[in-house]
């Protein structure tokens, strides 16, 4: 049985994660939806402490779906612990620093999410199947960084128009394309 680990980003669990959990559990998957630190509370160790609770699931039967800053935290974790997984689907992933006017806490936390060359190379080595889902109208991460992330980890790009950053402000409640990726692999 495949296990699905859902890794949220800066603002907490997005609506689409509840959709993923419900849809995947209907199909017999075990969907794990932990609460990671949010906003000012975000630290690398804070994410790592939560990942440690699920470390036994990290194997070829694990699918990780991560959103925004959660992508970098996940890659840093598997890189540091040299853990192999079966499939990874990035939602609005980035590996470089960027700046958003008036969002000081976010800008500070984005600095923690910068991936090293070694971490990017480890992502390629440790993850068997990689996809990056991103939008043409993300209001948080610059489009060129979304595209670069695909190249940085050698993932299959999946541009979906008009879905924003896929977080709480986007209003996105379903993303069947992600369910389809999991079902087909």
N, C-alpha and C positions, 0 to 999 in steps of 0.2 A: 504494500500500500504506500502511495506517495503521501508525504507530509508537506504541507504548505505553511511557510513562515511568512507572515505579513509584517513588514518593518516600516513603520510610519516615520514621518519627518518632523519638522520644526513645530508645527501647530497641533500635533497629535494625530489621532486616527481619522483619516478622511472617510467620507460617506461610502466611497467605492469599496473600501476594505470590508465593510459590513456586507455589501453586495457579494464580493468575492467569497467571503466566509460562508454565507448562506448557499450560494450556488455550488461551490465546491463540496460542501458537506452533503448536499443532496446527492452528489455523484459518488459519495463514499470516501472522499479525501478527509484527512484530518487537517483542519485549518487552525493554525495557532496565531492568535492576535494579541501579543503582549503590549503593555503600556510602557513605552520608553520615555525618558526625560523629554520635556518640552521647553521651548523658548529659553528663558534665562537659565534653566536647570540643565541644559544640554552640556554634557562633557563626553569625551571619548570613553572614559572609564565608566560613566553612567550607562552608556549603551552596552559596553562590554559586559558589565555586571548582569544585564538582562540576557544578553546572548549566552552567557555562561550557564544560565538556567536551562537552556535548550540545546546545549552542546552535543548531547547524545543523539540528537536528530540530524546533525550535520553529516550527511553521507550521500551516496548517489541517488537515493530515493527522496531527497529533499528538494523542494522548489521554493525559492525565495522570491517574493515580490516586494520590492522596496520603493519607497517614495522619497524624492528630493534628497535632503541631507541624510536620510536613512540609507541611501545607496552607498555613500562613502563610508559610513560607519560599518556597514556590513562588509565591504571590501577590506577595510582596515582590519576587521576582526578575523576574517578567514586568512588573510595574509599573515598576520601575526601568529596565528595558531596553526597554520598550514592545514586547513580543513578543506576537503574536496566536497563539492555538492553537484547534484545532477543538473539543475536548471535554475536560471536567474532571469527575472524580468524586471528591468529598471523602469520606473515611471519618473520622468523629469529628472534624470540623473545628470550630475556634473562632477568634474574632477578639478576644476580651477576656481580660483576666487573671483567673485563679482561683487558689485556694489548696488544697493537699492537706496535711493534718496529717502531719508526719513525713517529708515528701518535699522536703527543702530544695533539692536540686539541680534537681528538676523545677520547683519553684516559681520558682526563679531563671531557668530557661530559658523558662518560659511568658511571662515579661515581654518576652523578645525577640520573641515571636510576636504581640504585640498589633498589629493592623492599623490604619492611619490611615484617615480618611474617603477620602482620595485613593486609597489602595491598594484599598479596597473598591469605589470607583467604577471604577477601572481594571480590576478583575477583571470587572465587568459588560461593559465596553467591549471587552476584549481576548480574552475567552473566548466562543466562539459558543454552546456548549451546556454547561450547568452542572447538576450533580446533587449533592445532599448526602445521604449515607447515614449514619444514626445509630441508636442504640439507646435503649430505655427503661431500660436498666440499666447504663449506662456508669459504671464505678467511678472514673474519672479526671476527666472533664469534666462539670460540672453540666448537667443536661438542658436548662435554660433557655438556656444558652450554645450548646448544639448547635442548638436551634431558632432562636436569634437569628442564628447564622452563615448559615443558609439565607436569611434576610431581608437580611442585610448584603451578600451578593453576588448576591442575586436568583437563587438556584438552586432547582431542583425538589427539595423535601424527600422523602426516602424513609426512613421510620421502619420499622425491622425489629426486632421484639421479641426480647429475650433474647440478643443477640449481644455484649453488653458493650462494651468499648472496642476490640475487634477486634485487639488486640495479643497479645503472648505469653501473658499471664495469662488471656485469655478462652478459650483452647483452640480457637478457631475455625480450622478447616482449609480450609473451602470457603465461598465466598460467590457462588453462581451468579447472583444478582441483578445483580452488577456485570458479569459476562460478558454477560448479556442486554442490559444498557444499551448496551454497546459494540457488540454484534452488530446491534442494532436501529437504530443511528444511523450 
